[in-house]
């Protein structure tokens, strides 16, 4: 019997596991890195043990430290969550050797699925449909002509894929022979960094496929069931961002075939616990094995919402030797569920990871909406971990109802302090093609995800937001002023309007101009109204209610409420038509230094993994100068214009902060 559970993970999944454990009267223990000391999951646990260090390699990937922590506090079980040590067979084996229950499959099952090439062999033998492919070993790499010939026999396009790993890391699509060598080299580097092994393999890439997966569950008594399928086709860089259950592409006959194949896959490796069998589904209804995730999936809540099950509870029961709960054996689908992953990332800047302190985190919850979050007000988003902040899940009687509920919840979500992909998620959920269900894994590539995720606030909406910012600031000054009966911002020149200047923030653009542009708001109070101009244009404004955090205004005959949140000079505005971030600029600005013209700066904190051009070399616009790694993904830094690499201030292996000057490119021919 499990009496004390150590959760060997962080963020939202740690909070999720702790919640169910407490409902089962199981004491919980968190382990945490130094940056996570104040995280919500640490506070949620009954006890918490520090893992000294900051990086995953120093902390959450240290099996010895995790097991030592479990022994120190008397935990009799460890739940690995997903990622980190969850699919590490040596860790599962070490837990057993220490007398600790590992809440997951046997190490032999993890090992069998840890190699994608070995997994395909096992699945083929079990009668599960698989795609043909080949391993790219050192011998094949040493003979480029042979590699090209072998790849051509698979029929282009081909997929370069890490043997060990997932989440889109170490993966490339190659459409022709000329791009194969670079794709293999890049995938090998990325796989080695993320998983400790750079081995990759090639397989034919299915055109416009759907990504469909089946939730399986098995006990120690040899029983295996499936809990239906999930659709995970909305991806960017092979990373799922929207998932749903069930799939609109799967009818009852196909569901039975997928479920039978998934059960056969689990039985073939002696699986125990919760697992997911992933398939690629083509346009004709044929499906092929991708991999088995030997752990609980990020997207498990959509299965829970349509079945009414608690998969973590079932995991903990099965880990104690209990047979499959009756509710799993008799599960049925009720309604539809859709999940969106809220990431800290800058979509307009090419999905660069975003960092910073979350000053406010608020997701509206109403009937049918669930939020699994790992952050709160004051949480710090750093460079060391996956940038997912939360999962927002909506359930409805129909797919359309679930989608509309989720879109509404996300549209009202406030995350202040870090940039998120919220706008992209809402745009996808409101897109007619997505709502029709005719989707595949190339959806975001076809729809220009950067454009979809770039806020485009109209001039009228932005004007309303900036009026709210100016007038709420005036209301605050009035509330704390020496002469409370004087008008806000009072000065002894009654005919002169008050003035506020705001610099627009963010990567998007608006009807009043692009990010960084300054917009002036002037206002003068009268008996029952305010004379206002925004960017030189008169606006008809009536104030209904005003305080420091909210403004109820009618601007040009349209009434709306704007919520206002200030953090220093930054003003976060949420209301009619979306959100705006602006910085109130002082009237007099101290002169400051700026980077030299032609400077290439780091778009995010990261590590330099490759320098592609030598100092003094000629470069062309768009040419890769160097490659940064951040959050286990590679990001190419390219030349902004033609010129000569005049200065190069970094080397491979060097860690840099966001904004660090990496190199300077001067116009002109190479010397």
C-alpha positions as CSV (number, residue, x, y, z in Angstrom):
1,X,0.0,0.0,0.0
2,X,1.3,3.5,-0.9
3,X,1.3,5.8,2.1
4,X,3.8,8.5,1.0
5,X,4.4,9.4,-2.7
6,X,7.3,11.4,-4.0
7,X,6.6,13.3,-7.2
8,X,9.8,13.4,-9.3
9,X,8.6,16.3,-11.5
10,X,7.7,19.9,-11.5
11,X,5.1,22.4,-12.8
12,X,1.5,21.6,-13.6
13,X,1.9,17.8,-13.7
14,X,3.4,17.8,-10.2
15,X,0.4,19.8,-8.9
16,X,-2.0,17.4,-10.8
17,X,-0.5,14.3,-9.2
18,X,-0.4,15.8,-5.7
19,X,-4.1,16.7,-5.9
20,X,-5.2,13.2,-6.7
21,X,-2.8,11.7,-4.1
22,X,-4.3,13.9,-1.4
23,X,-7.8,12.8,-2.4
24,X,-6.6,9.2,-1.8
25,X,-5.2,10.2,1.6
26,X,-1.6,9.6,0.4
27,X,1.0,12.0,1.8
28,X,3.1,13.8,-0.8
29,X,6.7,14.9,-1.2
30,X,8.0,17.3,-3.9
31,X,11.6,17.7,-5.0
32,X,12.6,21.1,-6.4
33,X,15.5,22.8,-8.0
34,X,16.8,26.2,-6.8
35,X,14.8,28.2,-9.3
36,X,11.6,26.3,-8.3
37,X,11.9,26.9,-4.6
38,X,8.8,29.2,-4.6
39,X,6.8,27.3,-7.2
40,X,3.2,26.3,-6.6
41,X,3.9,22.6,-6.7
42,X,6.3,22.9,-3.8
43,X,3.7,24.6,-1.7
44,X,1.1,22.0,-2.6
45,X,3.1,19.0,-1.3
46,X,3.2,18.0,2.3
47,X,7.0,17.9,2.3
48,X,9.6,19.2,-0.2
49,X,13.3,18.2,-0.7
50,X,15.7,20.6,-2.3
51,X,17.8,19.3,-5.3
52,X,20.8,21.7,-5.3
53,X,21.3,23.3,-8.7
54,X,19.3,24.9,-11.5
55,X,19.6,22.9,-14.7
56,X,17.7,19.6,-15.3
57,X,21.0,17.7,-15.5
58,X,21.8,18.9,-12.0
59,X,18.4,18.3,-10.5
60,X,15.4,16.5,-12.0
61,X,17.5,14.2,-14.1
62,X,19.6,13.1,-11.2
63,X,18.1,9.7,-10.4
64,X,20.5,9.2,-7.4
65,X,19.3,12.5,-5.8
66,X,15.6,11.7,-6.3
67,X,16.0,8.2,-4.8
68,X,18.0,9.5,-1.9
69,X,15.3,12.1,-1.3
70,X,12.6,9.4,-1.2
71,X,14.6,7.3,1.2
72,X,15.3,10.3,3.5
73,X,11.6,11.2,3.9
74,X,10.3,7.6,3.9
75,X,8.4,7.7,0.6
76,X,7.4,4.3,-0.5
77,X,6.6,5.2,-4.1
78,X,7.7,7.6,-6.8
79,X,5.6,9.1,-9.6
80,X,7.8,10.4,-12.4
81,X,5.1,12.4,-14.2
82,X,6.2,13.0,-17.8
83,X,9.6,14.0,-19.2
84,X,12.7,14.0,-17.0
85,X,13.1,10.5,-15.6
86,X,9.6,9.1,-16.6
87,X,11.0,7.0,-19.4
88,X,14.3,6.1,-17.9
89,X,14.5,2.3,-17.4
90,X,17.6,2.6,-15.2
91,X,15.7,4.9,-12.8
92,X,12.7,2.5,-12.7
93,X,15.1,-0.4,-11.9
94,X,16.9,1.7,-9.3
95,X,13.6,2.5,-7.5
96,X,12.8,-1.2,-7.3
97,X,16.2,-2.0,-6.0
98,X,15.8,0.6,-3.3
99,X,12.4,-0.9,-2.3
100,X,10.4,2.0,-3.8
101,X,7.4,1.5,-6.0
102,X,7.8,3.1,-9.4
103,X,4.4,4.4,-10.6
104,X,4.9,3.3,-14.2
105,X,5.7,0.3,-16.4
106,X,8.4,-2.3,-15.8
107,X,11.9,-1.2,-16.8
108,X,11.9,-3.9,-19.5
109,X,8.9,-2.3,-21.2
110,X,10.5,1.1,-21.1
111,X,13.7,-0.3,-22.6
112,X,11.8,-2.1,-25.4
113,X,10.2,1.2,-26.4
114,X,13.2,3.4,-25.7
115,X,14.7,2.6,-29.1
116,X,12.3,3.6,-31.9
117,X,13.9,1.1,-34.3
118,X,13.6,-1.7,-31.8
119,X,10.1,-0.7,-31.1
120,X,9.1,-0.9,-34.7
121,X,10.5,-4.4,-34.9
122,X,8.5,-5.5,-31.9
123,X,5.3,-3.9,-33.2
124,X,5.7,-5.4,-36.6
125,X,6.1,-8.8,-35.0
126,X,2.9,-8.1,-32.9
127,X,0.9,-7.4,-36.0
128,X,0.8,-3.6,-35.6
129,X,1.2,-1.7,-38.9
130,X,4.6,0.0,-39.2
131,X,6.3,2.3,-41.8
132,X,9.6,1.1,-43.4
133,X,12.7,2.9,-42.4
134,X,16.5,2.6,-41.8
135,X,18.9,3.5,-39.0
136,X,21.6,6.1,-39.8
137,X,24.7,4.6,-38.2
138,X,28.3,5.6,-38.3
139,X,29.0,3.3,-41.2
140,X,26.2,4.8,-43.3
141,X,27.3,8.3,-42.4
142,X,30.8,7.5,-43.6
143,X,29.4,6.7,-47.1
144,X,27.3,9.7,-48.2
145,X,26.4,8.2,-51.6
146,X,25.0,5.1,-49.9
147,X,23.0,7.2,-47.5
148,X,21.5,9.2,-50.3
149,X,20.6,6.1,-52.2
150,X,19.0,4.4,-49.2
151,X,17.0,7.5,-48.5
152,X,15.8,7.7,-52.1
153,X,14.5,4.2,-51.8
154,X,12.2,5.2,-49.0
155,X,10.6,7.7,-51.3
156,X,10.6,11.4,-50.5
157,X,9.7,13.2,-48.4
158,X,11.5,11.4,-45.6
159,X,11.4,12.1,-41.9
160,X,14.7,12.2,-39.9
161,X,13.9,11.2,-36.4
162,X,15.9,10.6,-33.1
163,X,16.0,7.0,-32.1
164,X,15.7,8.0,-28.4
165,X,13.4,10.9,-27.6
166,X,10.3,12.7,-28.6
167,X,8.5,16.1,-28.4
168,X,9.7,17.1,-31.9
169,X,13.4,17.3,-30.8
170,X,15.9,15.7,-33.2
171,X,13.3,15.6,-36.0
172,X,13.4,17.0,-39.5
173,X,11.3,16.6,-42.7
174,X,13.4,16.4,-45.8
175,X,11.8,17.0,-49.3
176,X,14.9,16.3,-51.5
177,X,18.3,14.8,-51.5
178,X,20.1,18.1,-51.4
179,X,18.8,18.9,-47.9
180,X,19.4,15.5,-46.4
181,X,23.0,15.9,-45.1
182,X,22.2,19.1,-43.2
183,X,19.0,17.7,-41.8
184,X,20.7,14.6,-40.5
185,X,23.5,16.7,-38.9
186,X,21.1,19.1,-37.2
187,X,18.9,16.3,-35.9
188,X,21.9,14.4,-34.5
189,X,23.1,17.5,-32.6
190,X,19.7,18.2,-31.2
191,X,19.0,14.6,-30.2
192,X,22.4,14.3,-28.5
193,X,21.7,17.5,-26.5
194,X,18.2,16.5,-25.5
195,X,18.5,12.8,-25.0
196,X,22.2,12.0,-24.6
197,X,22.2,10.0,-27.8
198,X,22.5,11.4,-31.3
199,X,21.4,8.4,-33.3
200,X,18.7,9.0,-35.8
201,X,16.8,7.0,-38.4
202,X,14.9,7.7,-41.6
203,X,11.4,6.7,-42.6
204,X,8.9,7.7,-45.3
205,X,6.9,10.8,-44.3
206,X,3.1,10.4,-44.8
207,X,1.6,13.3,-46.7
208,X,-0.9,15.5,-44.7
209,X,-1.2,12.9,-41.9
210,X,-3.2,13.1,-38.7
211,X,-1.6,12.4,-35.4
212,X,-3.9,10.0,-33.5
213,X,-3.0,8.2,-30.3
214,X,-4.7,5.7,-28.1
215,X,-4.7,5.7,-24.3
216,X,-4.0,2.2,-22.9
217,X,-4.1,0.9,-19.4
218,X,-2.8,-2.4,-18.1
219,X,-2.5,-4.1,-14.7
220,X,-0.1,-6.6,-13.1
221,X,-2.6,-9.4,-13.7
222,X,-2.3,-9.3,-17.5
223,X,-5.4,-7.3,-18.4
224,X,-5.1,-4.5,-20.9
225,X,-7.8,-2.1,-22.0
226,X,-7.9,1.0,-24.2
227,X,-9.6,4.3,-23.3
228,X,-10.2,5.4,-26.9
229,X,-8.3,7.9,-29.0
230,X,-7.1,11.5,-28.9
231,X,-6.4,13.7,-31.9
232,X,-3.1,15.7,-31.6
233,X,-2.6,17.0,-35.2
234,X,-2.3,20.7,-34.3
235,X,1.4,20.9,-33.8
236,X,4.3,23.4,-34.4
237,X,7.8,22.0,-34.7
238,X,6.3,18.6,-33.9
239,X,5.2,19.9,-30.5
240,X,1.4,19.4,-29.8
241,X,-0.4,22.6,-28.8
242,X,-4.1,21.6,-29.2
243,X,-5.4,18.1,-28.5
244,X,-8.9,16.7,-28.4
245,X,-10.9,13.5,-27.7
246,X,-12.4,11.8,-29.6
247,X,-11.0,12.3,-33.1
248,X,-13.5,13.5,-35.7
249,X,-11.7,11.3,-38.3
250,X,-12.3,8.1,-36.4
251,X,-15.6,6.2,-36.7
252,X,-16.6,3.2,-34.6
253,X,-15.0,0.7,-37.0
254,X,-11.7,2.6,-37.1
255,X,-11.8,3.1,-33.4
256,X,-12.1,-0.7,-32.9
257,X,-9.1,-1.3,-35.2
258,X,-7.0,1.4,-33.5
259,X,-7.9,0.2,-30.0
260,X,-7.1,-3.4,-30.9
261,X,-3.7,-2.5,-32.3
262,X,-2.9,-0.4,-29.2
263,X,-3.9,-3.2,-26.9
264,X,-1.7,-5.6,-28.9
265,X,1.2,-3.2,-28.7
266,X,0.9,-2.9,-24.9
267,X,0.5,-6.7,-24.4
268,X,3.6,-7.4,-26.6
269,X,5.9,-5.6,-24.2
270,X,4.3,-6.7,-20.9
271,X,3.0,-3.2,-20.2
272,X,1.7,-2.1,-16.8
273,X,0.0,1.3,-16.0
274,X,-0.9,4.2,-18.2
275,X,0.6,4.4,-21.6
276,X,-0.1,5.9,-25.0
277,X,0.3,4.2,-28.4
278,X,0.8,6.9,-31.1
279,X,-0.2,6.4,-34.8
280,X,0.0,8.4,-38.0
281,X,-3.3,8.2,-39.8
282,X,-3.4,8.9,-43.6
283,X,-6.3,10.4,-45.7
284,X,-7.6,6.9,-46.6
285,X,-7.9,5.6,-43.0
286,X,-4.7,3.6,-43.0
287,X,-2.7,4.0,-39.8
288,X,0.9,3.2,-38.9
289,X,2.7,2.9,-35.6
290,X,4.8,5.8,-34.4
291,X,5.8,5.1,-30.8
292,X,4.7,4.1,-27.4
293,X,4.9,6.7,-24.7
294,X,5.6,4.7,-21.5
295,X,4.1,7.3,-19.2
296,X,1.2,9.6,-18.6
297,X,0.8,12.0,-21.5
298,X,0.6,15.8,-21.2
299,X,-2.8,15.6,-22.9
300,X,-4.4,13.0,-20.6
301,X,-7.0,15.5,-19.3
302,X,-9.1,15.3,-22.5
303,X,-9.5,11.5,-22.0
304,X,-10.4,12.2,-18.4
305,X,-13.0,14.7,-19.4
306,X,-14.8,12.5,-21.9
307,X,-14.7,9.4,-19.8
308,X,-15.1,10.9,-16.3
309,X,-12.0,8.9,-15.1
310,X,-9.1,10.0,-13.0
311,X,-6.1,8.4,-14.7
312,X,-3.6,9.3,-11.9
313,X,-5.9,7.5,-9.4
314,X,-5.9,4.5,-11.6
315,X,-2.1,4.6,-11.9
316,X,-1.7,4.7,-8.1
317,X,-4.2,1.8,-7.7
318,X,-2.5,-0.4,-10.3
319,X,1.0,0.4,-8.9
320,X,-0.2,-1.1,-5.6
321,X,-1.1,-4.4,-7.4
322,X,-4.8,-3.8,-7.7
323,X,-6.7,-5.1,-10.8
324,X,-7.9,-2.6,-13.4
325,X,-10.7,-0.6,-11.8
326,X,-14.2,-1.5,-13.1
327,X,-14.7,2.1,-14.4
328,X,-11.8,1.6,-16.8
329,X,-13.2,-1.7,-18.1
330,X,-16.6,-0.1,-18.8
331,X,-15.5,3.3,-19.9
332,X,-17.6,5.2,-22.5
333,X,-17.2,8.4,-24.4
334,X,-19.5,11.3,-23.3
335,X,-19.3,14.5,-25.3
336,X,-16.1,16.1,-26.6
337,X,-13.1,17.7,-24.9
338,X,-10.4,20.0,-26.3
339,X,-7.1,21.1,-24.6
340,X,-4.8,24.0,-25.4
341,X,-1.3,24.3,-24.1
342,X,-0.4,27.8,-22.9
343,X,3.3,28.4,-23.6
344,X,5.6,31.2,-22.6
345,X,6.8,32.0,-26.1
346,X,6.9,34.9,-28.6
347,X,5.0,33.7,-31.6
348,X,5.6,36.8,-33.8
349,X,9.3,36.4,-33.2
350,X,9.3,32.9,-34.5
351,X,8.2,31.0,-31.3
352,X,11.2,32.1,-29.3
353,X,10.9,31.0,-25.7
354,X,9.9,33.8,-23.4
355,X,11.2,34.4,-19.9
356,X,10.4,36.7,-17.0
357,X,8.3,37.1,-13.9
358,X,4.5,36.5,-14.1
359,X,2.9,39.4,-12.5
360,X,-0.6,38.2,-13.0
361,X,-2.0,34.8,-14.0
362,X,-5.7,34.5,-14.4
363,X,-7.7,32.0,-16.5
364,X,-11.5,32.4,-16.2
365,X,-13.3,29.2,-15.2
366,X,-16.9,28.5,-15.9
367,X,-19.0,25.4,-16.6
368,X,-17.1,22.8,-18.6
369,X,-13.7,24.5,-18.3
370,X,-10.7,23.0,-16.4
371,X,-7.3,24.5,-15.8
372,X,-4.2,22.5,-15.0
373,X,-1.6,25.1,-14.1
374,X,1.9,25.1,-12.7
375,X,2.3,28.9,-12.2
376,X,0.8,31.7,-10.2
377,X,1.3,35.4,-9.6
378,X,5.0,35.9,-8.9
379,X,6.2,32.7,-10.7
380,X,9.4,33.1,-12.6
381,X,9.7,31.5,-16.1
382,X,13.4,30.8,-16.6
383,X,15.5,29.2,-19.4
384,X,16.1,25.8,-17.9
385,X,12.7,24.1,-18.4
386,X,9.9,23.6,-20.9
387,X,8.0,26.9,-21.2
388,X,4.5,25.4,-20.8
389,X,2.6,27.4,-18.2
390,X,-0.7,25.6,-18.1
391,X,-3.2,23.5,-19.9
392,X,-6.8,24.8,-20.4
393,X,-9.4,22.1,-21.1
394,X,-13.0,22.5,-22.2
395,X,-15.7,19.8,-22.3
396,X,-19.0,20.1,-24.1
397,X,-21.8,18.0,-25.4
398,X,-20.4,18.5,-28.9
399,X,-17.1,19.4,-30.4
400,X,-18.3,22.8,-31.4
401,X,-19.5,23.5,-27.8
402,X,-16.2,22.4,-26.4
403,X,-14.2,24.6,-28.9
404,X,-16.3,27.7,-28.2
405,X,-15.9,27.3,-24.4
406,X,-12.2,26.9,-24.7
407,X,-11.8,29.9,-27.1
408,X,-13.8,32.0,-24.7
409,X,-11.7,31.0,-21.7
410,X,-8.5,31.7,-23.5
411,X,-9.7,35.0,-24.8
412,X,-10.3,36.1,-21.2
413,X,-7.0,34.8,-19.9
414,X,-4.5,37.3,-18.5
415,X,-0.8,36.5,-18.3
416,X,1.2,39.6,-17.5
417,X,4.9,39.6,-17.4
418,X,5.8,37.1,-20.1
419,X,4.7,36.8,-23.7
420,X,2.5,33.7,-24.5
421,X,1.0,31.9,-27.4
422,X,-2.6,32.8,-26.3
423,X,-3.4,34.7,-29.4
424,X,-2.4,31.8,-31.6
425,X,-4.5,29.3,-29.7
426,X,-7.6,31.5,-29.9
427,X,-7.0,32.1,-33.6
428,X,-6.8,28.4,-34.3
429,X,-9.9,27.6,-32.2
430,X,-11.9,30.3,-34.1
431,X,-10.6,29.2,-37.6
432,X,-13.2,27.7,-39.8
433,X,-10.9,25.0,-41.2
434,X,-10.1,23.8,-37.6
435,X,-13.8,23.9,-36.6
436,X,-14.6,21.8,-39.7
437,X,-12.4,19.0,-38.4
438,X,-10.4,18.8,-41.7
439,X,-7.0,19.1,-40.1
440,X,-3.6,17.4,-40.2
441,X,-0.1,17.9,-38.8
442,X,0.7,20.5,-41.4
443,X,-2.2,22.8,-40.4
444,X,0.0,25.6,-38.9
445,X,2.6,25.4,-41.7
446,X,-0.2,26.2,-44.2
447,X,-1.8,28.9,-42.1
448,X,1.2,31.0,-41.2
449,X,1.2,30.5,-37.5
450,X,3.3,33.6,-36.9
451,X,0.6,35.8,-38.5
452,X,-2.2,34.0,-36.7
453,X,-0.4,34.5,-33.4
454,X,0.4,38.2,-33.9
455,X,-2.0,40.5,-32.0
456,X,-3.6,42.9,-34.5
457,X,-5.5,45.4,-32.3
458,X,-7.6,47.9,-34.1
459,X,-7.0,51.6,-33.7
460,X,-10.3,52.1,-31.9
461,X,-9.7,49.3,-29.4
462,X,-6.2,50.5,-28.7
463,X,-7.4,54.0,-28.2
464,X,-9.9,52.8,-25.7
465,X,-7.2,50.9,-23.9
466,X,-4.8,53.8,-23.7
467,X,-7.5,56.2,-22.6
468,X,-8.2,53.7,-19.7
469,X,-4.5,53.6,-18.9
470,X,-4.3,57.4,-18.7
471,X,-7.5,58.0,-16.8
472,X,-6.9,55.2,-14.2
473,X,-3.4,56.6,-13.5
474,X,-5.0,60.0,-13.0
475,X,-7.6,58.5,-10.7
476,X,-4.8,56.9,-8.6
477,X,-3.0,60.2,-8.3
478,X,-6.2,61.9,-7.3
479,X,-6.9,59.3,-4.6
480,X,-3.4,59.8,-3.1
481,X,-2.9,63.5,-3.8
482,X,-2.5,66.3,-1.4
483,X,-5.6,68.1,-2.8
484,X,-8.2,65.3,-3.2
485,X,-10.8,67.8,-4.3
486,X,-8.7,68.9,-7.3
487,X,-9.1,67.3,-10.7
488,X,-6.7,64.4,-11.4
489,X,-3.2,65.5,-12.3
490,X,-4.2,69.0,-11.2
491,X,-2.0,71.9,-12.0
492,X,-2.8,75.6,-11.7
493,X,-3.3,76.0,-15.4
494,X,-7.0,75.0,-15.9
495,X,-7.0,75.5,-19.7
496,X,-4.0,73.1,-20.3
497,X,-4.8,69.4,-20.9
498,X,-2.9,66.7,-19.1
499,X,-0.6,64.5,-21.1
500,X,0.5,60.9,-21.0
501,X,2.8,59.1,-23.5
502,X,2.8,55.3,-24.0
503,X,5.2,53.2,-26.0
504,X,3.5,50.1,-27.4
505,X,5.1,46.8,-26.3
506,X,5.1,43.4,-27.8
507,X,5.9,41.9,-31.2
508,X,2.6,42.6,-32.9
509,X,1.2,45.7,-34.6
510,X,-1.9,47.7,-34.3
511,X,-4.0,50.4,-36.0
512,X,-1.9,53.0,-34.3
513,X,1.4,51.6,-35.3
514,X,4.0,48.9,-34.7
515,X,5.6,47.9,-31.4
516,X,7.8,50.6,-29.9
517,X,5.9,53.5,-31.4
518,X,4.9,56.2,-29.0
519,X,1.3,57.3,-28.7
520,X,0.3,60.5,-26.9
521,X,-3.0,60.7,-24.9
522,X,-4.2,64.2,-23.8
523,X,-7.2,64.7,-21.6
524,X,-9.0,67.6,-19.8
525,X,-11.8,67.1,-17.3
526,X,-15.1,68.8,-17.6
527,X,-18.2,68.6,-15.4
528,X,-19.7,65.4,-16.9
529,X,-17.2,64.2,-19.4
530,X,-13.5,64.3,-20.6
531,X,-12.0,65.9,-23.6
532,X,-9.6,63.4,-25.0
533,X,-7.3,63.1,-28.0
534,X,-5.4,59.9,-28.8
535,X,-2.5,60.3,-31.3
536,X,-3.9,63.7,-32.4
537,X,-7.4,62.5,-33.0
538,X,-10.3,63.7,-30.8
539,X,-12.2,60.9,-29.0
540,X,-15.7,61.3,-27.4
541,X,-15.3,59.8,-23.9
542,X,-17.8,59.4,-21.1
543,X,-16.5,57.9,-17.8
544,X,-19.0,55.7,-16.0
545,X,-16.7,54.2,-13.3
546,X,-13.0,54.6,-12.7
547,X,-10.5,53.3,-10.2
548,X,-6.9,52.3,-10.3
549,X,-7.5,48.8,-11.8
550,X,-10.6,49.2,-13.9
551,X,-12.3,51.7,-16.2
552,X,-15.9,51.6,-17.4
553,X,-15.9,53.9,-20.4
554,X,-17.9,54.9,-23.5
555,X,-15.5,55.9,-26.2
556,X,-17.0,57.1,-29.5
557,X,-20.4,55.6,-28.5
558,X,-19.0,52.2,-27.7
559,X,-19.1,51.2,-24.0
560,X,-16.7,48.7,-22.6
561,X,-14.8,47.8,-19.4
562,X,-11.0,47.7,-19.4
563,X,-9.0,46.0,-16.7
564,X,-5.7,47.8,-15.9
565,X,-2.7,46.3,-14.2
566,X,0.5,48.3,-13.5
567,X,3.9,46.9,-12.8
568,X,6.3,49.8,-12.7
569,X,6.1,51.7,-16.0
570,X,4.5,48.7,-17.7
571,X,0.7,48.8,-18.1
572,X,-1.3,45.7,-19.0
573,X,-4.7,46.4,-20.4
574,X,-7.4,43.7,-21.0
575,X,-10.9,44.3,-22.3
576,X,-12.7,45.2,-25.5
577,X,-11.1,43.5,-28.5
578,X,-8.2,41.9,-26.7
579,X,-5.1,42.9,-24.7
580,X,-2.5,45.7,-24.9
581,X,0.8,46.1,-23.2
582,X,2.3,49.6,-23.1
583,X,5.0,51.4,-21.3
584,X,4.3,54.8,-19.9
585,X,7.2,56.9,-20.9
586,X,8.6,59.7,-18.7
587,X,8.6,63.2,-20.2
588,X,12.4,63.4,-20.0
589,X,14.5,60.3,-20.8
590,X,18.1,59.7,-19.7
591,X,20.3,59.1,-22.7
592,X,21.3,55.4,-22.9
593,X,23.7,53.3,-24.8
594,X,22.5,51.2,-27.7
595,X,24.0,48.3,-29.6
596,X,26.2,49.2,-32.5
597,X,24.6,49.3,-36.0
598,X,24.7,45.9,-37.6
599,X,24.8,44.0,-34.3
600,X,23.5,40.5,-34.1
601,X,21.9,40.0,-30.7
602,X,20.8,36.9,-28.9
603,X,17.0,36.7,-29.3
604,X,16.7,34.7,-26.1
605,X,19.0,33.3,-23.3
606,X,20.8,30.2,-24.6
607,X,24.0,28.3,-25.4
608,X,26.0,28.7,-28.6
609,X,26.2,25.3,-30.2
610,X,27.7,26.2,-33.6
611,X,29.4,29.1,-35.3
612,X,28.9,28.8,-39.1
613,X,30.9,31.8,-40.4
614,X,34.4,33.0,-39.6
615,X,35.3,36.6,-38.8
616,X,36.0,38.5,-42.0
617,X,33.8,36.3,-44.2
618,X,31.2,37.8,-46.5
619,X,27.6,36.9,-45.6
620,X,24.3,37.4,-47.4
621,X,21.0,38.3,-45.9
622,X,19.3,35.3,-44.3
623,X,22.6,33.3,-44.0
624,X,23.0,31.3,-40.8
625,X,25.8,32.9,-38.8
626,X,25.5,30.8,-35.6
627,X,23.1,28.4,-33.9
628,X,21.8,28.9,-30.3
629,X,20.2,26.2,-28.2
630,X,17.5,27.2,-25.7
631,X,15.1,24.8,-23.9
632,X,16.6,21.9,-25.9
633,X,15.6,23.4,-29.3
634,X,18.0,24.9,-31.8
635,X,17.5,28.4,-33.1
636,X,19.4,29.7,-36.2
637,X,20.7,33.3,-35.9
638,X,20.9,34.8,-39.4
639,X,22.5,37.8,-41.0
640,X,20.0,40.7,-41.3
641,X,21.6,42.0,-44.5
642,X,24.5,41.5,-46.9
643,X,27.9,42.4,-45.5
644,X,31.1,41.3,-43.7
645,X,31.3,39.6,-40.3
646,X,33.4,42.3,-38.7
647,X,33.2,41.1,-35.1
648,X,32.5,37.7,-33.5
649,X,32.2,37.7,-29.7
650,X,31.1,34.2,-28.9
651,X,32.3,30.6,-29.2
652,X,30.6,27.2,-29.2
653,X,29.6,26.2,-25.6
654,X,29.3,29.7,-24.4
655,X,26.1,30.7,-22.5
656,X,24.6,34.1,-23.4
657,X,21.8,36.2,-22.1
658,X,19.0,37.5,-24.2
659,X,20.1,40.7,-26.0
660,X,23.8,39.8,-25.8
661,X,25.7,41.1,-28.8
662,X,26.9,38.0,-30.6
663,X,28.5,39.5,-33.7
664,X,28.6,42.7,-35.8
665,X,28.0,42.7,-39.6
666,X,29.2,45.7,-41.5
667,X,28.0,46.5,-45.1
668,X,30.4,45.9,-47.9
669,X,32.3,43.1,-49.7
670,X,34.7,40.6,-47.9
671,X,38.2,41.8,-47.5
